[in-house]
C-alpha cells in the first residue's frame, strides 16, 4: 500500500497542473487514463483482499 500511495501521490503532484486546452484531446486522454488506471487499481485491490 505504501509504495502504491507514494507513487500515486508523486504522479498526481506532477500532473495536477497539466492543461490540455483542446476538448477532444482532453477527453481522449481522460478515457485513456481511465482504461489504464482502473484495471491496474482493481488488480492491486484484488491482491490485497
Legacy VTK file of the C-alpha trace (Angstrom):
# vtk DataFile Version 3.0
C-alpha trace
ASCII
DATASET POLYDATA
POINTS 49 float
0.000 0.000 0.000
2.735 2.412 0.989
4.641 2.151 -2.312
1.475 2.473 -4.407
0.293 5.510 -2.455
3.695 7.144 -2.668
3.963 6.638 -6.420
0.377 7.754 -6.983
0.932 10.920 -4.944
4.129 11.708 -6.865
2.401 11.322 -10.223
-0.604 13.295 -9.045
1.595 16.193 -7.916
3.410 16.228 -11.264
0.298 16.047 -13.398
-2.107 18.226 -11.404
-1.080 21.386 -13.214
-1.118 19.965 -16.716
-3.514 21.712 -19.066
-4.997 20.379 -22.298
-6.950 23.210 -23.941
-8.408 21.145 -26.805
-11.556 19.420 -25.556
-11.344 16.355 -27.839
-7.745 15.637 -26.895
-8.536 16.236 -23.214
-11.403 13.734 -23.364
-9.252 11.173 -25.203
-6.550 11.489 -22.559
-9.107 11.180 -19.758
-10.505 7.984 -21.255
-7.033 6.546 -21.857
-6.082 7.174 -18.239
-9.290 5.502 -17.067
-8.621 2.472 -19.302
-5.117 2.077 -17.871
-5.551 3.150 -14.256
-8.782 1.423 -13.261
-7.787 -2.133 -14.269
-4.405 -1.709 -12.565
-6.047 -0.366 -9.408
-8.662 -3.134 -9.371
-5.918 -5.736 -9.729
-3.997 -4.111 -6.887
-7.053 -4.112 -4.599
-7.923 -7.710 -5.541
-4.442 -8.862 -4.481
-4.962 -7.262 -1.065
-8.330 -8.932 -0.464
LINES 1 50
49 0 1 2 3 4 5 6 7 8 9 10 11 12 13 14 15 16 17 18 19 20 21 22 23 24 25 26 27 28 29 30 31 32 33 34 35 36 37 38 39 40 41 42 43 44 45 46 47 48
